[in-house]
Amino acid sequence: MDHERKLTPAAVLFDRDGTLVVDVPYNGDPELVTPMPGAQQTLERLRSLGLRTGVVTNQSAVALGKIGMDDMRSVNARVEEILGPFDTWQVCPHAPDDGCACRKPRPGLVLAACRDLGVSPKEVVVIGDIGADMTAALRAGARGIMVPSPTTLRREVLDAPAVAGDLWSALTLALGPDMASAAASPDPDSGASAMSSAA
């Protein structure tokens, strides 16, 4: 049991759409940003412990001409307005067929975040909702925790290194029950309240 015990991570990286905020395909409108249940409480807990946080996100809508770079930046700014500041943002604006090194499932975004934060990938947890997030974490040498969303494939869940039912449960897996339980678990309805106020 002690052998399986994980050290407290130096940083936790999050996928954006479907993990931190509700996935709105090709979203370029800040007004459509809606936090996922428990996102705010999870981030507050991490920050209260002095742990670094970051976002690693594929945004192919830019390369595909669906939205502009300014639109993407406005959406990211809205995410921070709702959920608080992150220590690093790593965004891949390329299309799936561009062959870039950053687009998940490639490890580029995770590795760039680690360099930006000055931490080893071995000290990092990546939380996301699809297989590409988990593969990117694995290839970078980080630890992955999946929180499935409506778009997650069953095969991706079965292949994930660890699976949590929600962000707070993922926090418990990332930190261990002792550190996570030092703060009260969020009210399930609090996510809905936050979503309503952000809509």
C-alpha positions in Angstrom: 0.0 0.0 0.0 2.8 2.4 0.9 4.5 1.5 -2.4 1.4 2.8 -4.3 1.2 6.0 -2.3 1.8 9.0 -4.6 3.9 12.0 -3.5 2.1 15.3 -3.4 2.4 16.8 -6.9 4.3 20.1 -7.5 1.6 21.2 -10.0 -1.7 20.1 -11.5 -2.5 20.7 -15.1 -6.0 20.8 -16.4 -7.6 20.3 -19.8 -9.9 23.2 -20.5 -13.0 22.1 -22.4 -15.0 19.3 -20.8 -12.8 19.4 -17.7 -12.7 22.9 -16.3 -15.5 24.4 -18.3 -18.5 22.9 -20.2 -17.4 21.9 -23.7 -18.9 24.3 -26.3 -17.4 23.3 -29.7 -15.2 26.0 -31.3 -16.2 28.5 -28.6 -15.1 32.0 -29.3 -17.7 33.7 -27.0 -16.7 34.5 -23.4 -20.3 34.6 -22.5 -20.7 30.9 -23.1 -18.0 29.9 -20.6 -19.6 27.8 -17.9 -17.6 26.1 -15.2 -17.8 22.4 -14.6 -19.3 21.4 -11.2 -16.6 21.5 -8.5 -14.0 23.3 -10.6 -13.8 26.4 -8.5 -13.6 24.5 -5.2 -11.0 22.2 -6.5 -8.8 25.0 -7.8 -9.2 27.0 -4.5 -8.0 23.9 -2.6 -5.0 23.5 -4.8 -4.1 27.2 -4.5 -4.6 27.1 -0.7 -1.9 24.4 -0.5 0.5 26.5 -2.6 0.4 24.1 -5.5 0.9 25.4 -9.0 -2.0 25.1 -11.6 -2.0 25.3 -15.3 -4.2 24.7 -18.4 -3.1 22.6 -21.4 -5.6 22.8 -24.2 -6.0 22.0 -27.9 -7.8 24.8 -29.7 -7.9 23.8 -33.4 -10.7 26.2 -34.0 -8.1 28.8 -34.6 -6.3 27.0 -37.4 -9.6 25.9 -38.9 -10.7 29.5 -39.1 -13.7 29.0 -36.7 -12.4 31.6 -34.3 -9.6 34.1 -34.2 -6.7 34.3 -31.7 -8.3 37.2 -30.0 -11.5 35.2 -29.5 -9.6 32.4 -27.9 -7.7 34.8 -25.6 -11.0 36.4 -24.6 -12.5 33.0 -23.7 -9.3 32.1 -21.7 -9.5 35.4 -19.9 -13.2 34.6 -19.0 -12.1 31.2 -17.6 -9.6 33.0 -15.3 -12.2 35.6 -14.4 -14.5 32.8 -13.2 -12.0 30.3 -11.8 -9.1 32.4 -10.8 -5.6 32.8 -12.2 -3.5 29.9 -13.5 0.3 29.8 -13.3 0.7 28.7 -16.9 -1.4 28.5 -20.0 -0.3 26.2 -22.8 -2.4 26.3 -26.0 -2.1 24.4 -29.2 -3.9 26.4 -32.0 -3.0 24.0 -34.7 -5.3 21.8 -36.8 -5.3 18.0 -36.2 -3.4 17.4 -39.5 -0.7 20.0 -39.0 1.7 17.5 -37.5 2.8 19.9 -34.6 4.5 18.6 -31.5 2.1 20.4 -29.1 -1.3 19.0 -29.9 -2.5 16.4 -27.5 -2.0 13.4 -27.5 1.5 14.5 -28.2 3.3 15.7 -25.0 4.3 19.1 -26.1 1.8 21.1 -24.1 2.5 19.2 -20.9 6.3 19.5 -21.3 6.0 23.2 -22.1 3.9 23.7 -18.9 6.5 21.9 -16.9 9.3 24.0 -18.3 7.3 27.2 -17.6 6.7 26.1 -14.0 10.2 24.8 -13.5 9.0 21.4 -12.4 9.7 17.8 -13.5 6.9 16.0 -15.4 7.2 13.3 -12.7 6.0 15.9 -10.2 2.9 16.8 -12.3 -0.6 15.5 -12.5 -2.7 16.1 -15.6 -6.5 16.0 -15.3 -8.6 15.7 -18.4 -11.7 14.1 -19.9 -10.5 12.2 -22.9 -7.8 9.7 -24.0 -5.7 12.4 -25.7 -5.2 14.1 -22.3 -4.1 10.8 -20.7 -1.8 9.9 -23.5 -0.1 13.3 -23.5 0.5 13.0 -19.7 1.9 9.5 -20.2 4.2 10.5 -23.0 5.5 13.5 -21.0 6.2 11.3 -18.0 3.4 12.9 -15.9 0.5 11.2 -14.1 -2.9 11.3 -15.7 -6.3 11.3 -14.0 -9.4 11.1 -16.2 -12.7 12.8 -15.3 -15.1 11.5 -18.0 -17.4 13.9 -19.7 -20.3 13.2 -22.1 -17.8 13.1 -25.0 -15.5 10.5 -23.4 -15.5 7.1 -25.2 -15.9 4.0 -23.1 -12.6 2.7 -24.5 -10.8 5.8 -23.2 -12.2 5.3 -19.7 -11.1 1.6 -19.7 -7.6 2.6 -20.9 -7.1 5.5 -18.5 -4.5 5.2 -15.8 -6.9 6.5 -13.2 -10.5 7.6 -13.3 -12.5 9.9 -11.0 -16.2 10.7 -11.1 -15.7 14.4 -10.7 -13.0 17.0 -10.2 -13.1 16.8 -6.4 -12.6 13.0 -6.6 -9.7 13.7 -9.0 -8.3 16.0 -6.4 -8.4 13.2 -3.8 -6.6 10.9 -6.2 -4.0 13.6 -6.9 -3.3 14.7 -3.4 -4.3 11.7 -1.3 -7.3 11.5 1.0 -5.6 13.2 4.0 -4.8 16.4 2.1 -8.0 16.6 0.2 -10.2 15.9 3.2 -8.7 18.8 5.1 -11.2 20.9 3.1 -14.9 20.2 3.1 -16.1 18.4 0.0 -18.0 20.9 -2.2 -21.8 20.8 -2.2 -22.9 19.0 -5.4 -25.4 21.9 -6.0 -22.6 24.5 -5.8 -21.5 23.7 -9.3 -25.0 24.2 -10.6 -25.1 27.6 -8.8 -21.8 28.6 -10.3 -23.0 27.5 -13.7 -26.2 29.6 -13.4 -24.3 32.7 -12.4 -21.8 32.4 -15.2 -24.4 31.7 -17.9 
